[in-house]
Amino acid sequence: MKPVRRSIVLLVVMAMLASLVVGCSSSKTETGDQAPKAETQYINIATGGTAGTYFPLGGAIAEILNDSIPGVNATAEATNASVANVNLLNGGSVQLAFIQNDVSYYADKGQELFEGNQVTGLRALATLYPETVQMITLKSSGIKSVADMKGKRIAVGAAGSGVEANARQILLANGITYDDIKVQYLSFAEAANGLKDGNIDAGFITAGFPTAAIQDIAAQHDVVLIPVDDATADKLMAQYPFYTKITIPAGTYPKQEADVQSLAVKAMLVAMEDMDEQLAYDIVKAIYSNLDRLKAAHSVGELITKETAQEGISIPMHPGAEKYFNE
């Protein structure tokens, strides 16, 4: 073959190959084979300790969101609960958080444990279930009322916690300050161990009932639940919008023969105001369309209903949540 003819043939072959490549590329674009994938939406959910109520519920919610909302990758994270969760949410390291409605109120207003450190932009998606202020002692202590706590060793919750605020407010409503008791800043588990070992006389625990820490004590000792009388309850409810009256039914704990009146706050699911409205709507819709999975995750799931989801809201609601509940 002559050089000129060989060059022409080579050019023709190269042109055909280029055309083929362009054709394949165009074909892929037209069929969508190379269309950009939808961006994954990561949702980290701040819960609480692994032995608490928030953690299993958070795990169930993560699974619900992963199964119900395309493109979402949700995970539940163990944390130090409400106060820590406010800071995690505000810092952007999580997108959803379980927070007591009283703690959310303090953060939003810059009060109590958030005095001088106000957190704006918190938005409620829903309230979930009541977290009851449970004042516990042993029958052997002789303590039957809040007034009987004077001069006693009282566990008021971890320092700076929502429990500690509950304890201080109930004591003050009964004319008792920390100067009148021997204050012990203890977690649930530490308070339980303190009662069993005789190192404290009574303790405050704010949690959904039955509470594992109290069940643990009651398995070995005669436990007494100290009631919140009507006068104290009415006084606190007038002062703080997040409190509600609640009854701990007889039989909740071993040898508990009668109902016990107390106060409760609410566990809330909270996001920040910059969460996309459609995403917030989808999250709430997914959760309340799969309540059976929350019931399977923890017994308090029985108390989570769409009808009570706006009770005790202590901060502004997210527009996406409002849209769902107003449908």
C-alpha positions in Angstrom: 0.0 0.0 0.0 1.2 3.4 -0.9 2.1 5.9 1.9 -0.7 8.3 1.0 -3.4 5.6 0.8 -2.1 4.2 4.2 -2.5 7.6 5.8 -6.0 8.0 4.5 -7.0 4.6 5.8 -5.5 5.5 9.2 -7.4 8.8 9.4 -10.7 7.0 8.5 -10.2 4.4 11.2 -9.4 7.1 13.8 -12.5 9.0 12.8 -14.6 5.9 13.2 -13.2 5.2 16.6 -13.8 8.8 17.8 -17.3 8.6 16.5 -17.9 5.4 18.4 -16.5 6.8 21.7 -18.7 9.9 21.3 -21.7 7.7 20.5 -21.1 5.5 23.6 -20.7 8.6 25.8 -23.9 10.1 24.4 -25.7 6.9 24.9 -24.7 6.6 28.5 -25.8 10.1 29.2 -29.2 9.6 27.5 -29.9 6.4 29.3 -28.8 7.9 32.6 -26.0 5.4 33.3 -23.6 8.2 34.2 -26.2 10.5 35.8 -24.9 12.0 39.1 -26.1 10.0 42.1 -28.3 11.7 44.7 -26.2 13.1 47.5 -26.4 11.1 50.7 -28.1 13.0 53.6 -26.3 12.0 56.9 -28.4 12.3 60.0 -26.6 11.7 63.4 -29.1 11.3 66.3 -27.9 12.2 69.8 -29.5 10.0 72.3 -28.2 9.1 75.8 -26.4 6.4 77.7 -26.7 2.9 76.3 -28.5 1.7 79.4 -31.2 4.4 79.1 -34.4 5.0 77.2 -33.1 7.4 74.5 -30.6 5.0 73.0 -32.9 2.2 71.9 -35.5 4.6 70.7 -32.8 6.5 68.8 -31.7 3.3 67.2 -35.2 2.5 66.1 -35.7 5.9 64.7 -32.5 5.7 62.7 -33.7 2.4 61.2 -37.0 3.9 60.3 -35.4 6.9 58.6 -33.0 4.7 56.6 -35.9 2.5 55.4 -38.4 5.4 54.8 -36.5 8.4 53.3 -34.4 7.8 50.1 -30.8 9.0 50.4 -30.8 9.2 54.2 -28.1 7.6 56.2 -29.1 7.8 59.9 -27.2 6.6 62.9 -27.9 6.8 66.7 -25.0 8.0 68.9 -24.7 7.3 72.7 -24.2 10.6 74.6 -24.5 12.2 78.0 -28.2 13.0 77.2 -30.1 16.3 77.3 -27.6 19.0 78.2 -24.8 17.5 76.1 -27.3 17.0 73.2 -28.2 20.7 73.1 -24.5 21.5 72.7 -24.0 18.7 70.1 -27.0 20.0 68.1 -25.9 23.6 68.3 -22.4 22.7 67.3 -23.6 20.9 64.1 -22.1 17.5 64.9 -25.6 15.9 65.1 -28.8 16.8 63.3 -31.4 15.3 65.6 -31.4 15.0 69.4 -33.4 13.7 72.3 -33.8 16.6 74.8 -36.0 17.0 77.9 -38.5 19.8 77.2 -37.4 21.6 80.4 -33.7 21.5 79.3 -34.8 22.8 75.8 -36.7 25.6 77.5 -33.7 26.6 79.6 -31.4 26.6 76.5 -33.8 28.7 74.5 -34.3 31.2 77.3 -30.7 31.2 78.5 -31.8 30.2 82.0 -30.7 27.8 84.7 -27.8 25.6 83.4 -27.7 27.7 80.2 -27.5 31.1 82.0 -25.1 33.2 80.0 -25.0 30.6 77.3 -28.3 30.9 75.5 -28.8 28.6 72.5 -31.1 30.1 69.8 -32.4 28.1 66.8 -33.6 25.0 68.6 -36.8 23.7 67.0 -39.1 21.0 68.2 -40.2 18.2 65.9 -42.4 16.4 68.6 -42.7 15.5 72.2 -42.5 11.8 72.7 -43.3 10.5 76.2 -43.3 11.7 79.8 -40.2 11.6 81.9 -41.3 11.4 85.5 -39.5 13.0 88.5 -39.2 10.0 90.8 -38.1 10.7 94.4 -36.9 7.4 95.9 -35.9 6.3 99.3 -35.8 3.1 101.3 -38.6 2.2 103.7 -36.0 2.0 106.5 -35.1 5.7 106.1 -38.4 6.9 107.5 -38.7 9.6 104.8 -42.3 10.0 103.6 -42.5 13.5 102.2 -40.2 16.2 100.7 -40.3 18.0 104.0 -38.7 14.9 105.6 -35.6 15.4 103.4 -34.3 18.2 105.6 -30.9 17.3 107.1 -30.7 14.2 105.0 -28.2 13.0 102.3 -30.0 13.6 99.0 -28.8 12.7 95.5 -30.0 15.5 93.3 -28.7 14.2 89.9 -25.4 15.0 88.2 -24.2 18.6 88.6 -25.7 20.9 86.0 -28.2 18.2 84.7 -31.9 18.5 84.0 -32.5 16.2 87.0 -30.6 18.6 89.3 -32.8 21.5 88.2 -36.0 19.4 88.8 -34.7 18.5 92.3 -33.8 22.1 93.2 -37.1 23.4 92.0 -39.2 20.8 93.9 -37.2 21.4 97.1 -37.5 25.2 96.8 -41.3 24.8 96.3 -41.3 23.1 99.7 -39.1 25.8 101.4 -36.0 23.7 101.3 -32.6 24.9 99.9 -29.4 23.0 99.4 -28.2 24.5 102.7 -30.9 22.4 104.4 -29.7 19.1 103.0 -26.5 17.3 102.4 -26.3 17.5 98.6 -24.9 14.6 96.6 -24.4 15.1 92.9 -24.9 11.6 91.6 -26.0 9.9 88.3 -28.9 7.4 88.3 -26.6 4.4 88.7 -24.6 6.1 91.5 -27.8 7.1 93.3 -29.0 3.5 93.1 -25.8 2.2 94.5 -25.7 4.9 97.2 -29.1 3.8 98.4 -28.2 0.2 98.4 -25.0 0.8 100.3 -26.6 3.2 102.8 -24.5 6.2 101.6 -27.5 8.4 100.8 -31.0 8.7 102.2 -33.0 9.6 99.1 -32.5 10.5 95.5 -34.1 12.2 92.5 -34.3 10.3 89.2 -36.1 11.8 86.1 -36.9 9.1 83.6 -39.7 7.1 82.0 -41.0 4.5 84.4 -40.4 1.8 85.2 -36.8 2.9 85.5 -34.1 0.2 85.5 -32.1 1.9 88.3 -35.1 1.8 90.6 -36.1 -1.7 89.6 -32.6 -2.8 90.5 -32.9 -1.3 94.0 -36.4 -2.6 94.5 -35.2 -6.1 93.7 -33.2 -6.1 96.9 -34.8 -3.5 99.2 -38.3 -2.1 100.1 -38.4 1.1 98.0 -40.6 4.1 98.8 -41.7 6.6 96.2 -42.1 10.1 97.7 -45.1 11.9 96.3 -45.4 15.5 95.0 -48.4 17.0 96.6 -51.0 19.1 94.8 -49.9 22.4 96.3 -46.3 21.8 95.2 -47.4 20.6 91.7 -49.7 23.6 91.1 -47.0 26.0 92.3 -44.4 24.6 90.0 -46.8 24.3 87.0 -47.7 27.9 87.3 -44.0 28.9 87.3 -42.7 26.5 84.7 -44.7 25.7 81.6 -43.0 22.3 80.9 -44.3 20.5 84.1 -47.4 18.3 84.0 -48.9 16.1 86.7 -48.5 12.4 86.4 -49.4 9.3 88.4 -47.0 6.4 88.9 -49.5 3.5 89.0 -49.5 1.0 91.8 -47.4 -2.1 90.9 -45.0 -0.1 88.8 -42.3 -1.3 91.2 -42.2 -4.3 93.5 -44.3 -3.9 96.7 -45.7 -0.5 95.4 -49.2 -0.9 96.7 -50.7 2.5 95.8 -50.6 5.1 93.1 -48.0 7.9 93.6 -48.6 11.4 92.3 -45.6 13.2 90.8 -44.5 15.7 88.1 -43.2 15.0 84.7 -41.4 16.7 81.9 -41.4 15.4 78.3 -38.8 13.8 76.1 -38.6 15.8 72.9 -37.1 15.2 69.5 -35.3 18.4 68.5 -33.5 19.8 65.4 -32.1 23.2 64.5 -34.0 25.8 62.6 -31.8 25.4 59.5 -33.0 21.9 58.8 -34.7 21.7 55.4 -38.4 22.0 55.9 -39.1 19.0 53.6 -36.6 16.8 55.4 -38.1 17.7 58.8 -41.6 16.9 57.4 -40.3 13.5 56.1 -38.6 12.6 59.4 -41.8 13.3 61.5 -44.0 11.5 59.0 -41.7 8.5 58.9 -41.6 8.2 62.7 -45.4 8.5 63.2 -46.0 6.1 60.4 -44.0 3.4 62.2 -44.9 3.7 65.8 -45.0 -0.1 66.1 -41.3 -0.1 65.7 -40.8 2.3 68.6 -43.1 0.1 70.8 -40.9 -2.9 70.0 -37.7 -0.9 70.9 -38.8 0.1 74.4 -41.9 -0.1 76.6 -42.3 3.7 76.6 -43.0 3.4 72.9 -46.6 2.7 74.0 -46.9 6.3 75.1 -45.7 7.8 71.9 -48.7 8.9 69.8 -49.5 11.5 67.2 -52.3 12.8 69.4 -49.9 13.8 72.2 -47.0 14.8 70.0 -47.5 18.5 70.6 -48.1 18.4 74.3 -45.5 20.1 76.4 -43.7 21.8 73.5 -41.5 24.3 75.2 -39.7 25.9 72.2 -40.8 26.9 68.7 -41.8 24.1 66.4 -40.0 23.4 63.1 -42.2 24.4 60.1 -41.8 21.0 58.6 -43.2 19.4 61.8 -46.0 21.9 61.9 -46.9 21.1 58.3 -47.2 17.4 59.2 -49.3 17.8 62.3 -51.6 20.3 60.7 -52.5 18.0 57.7 
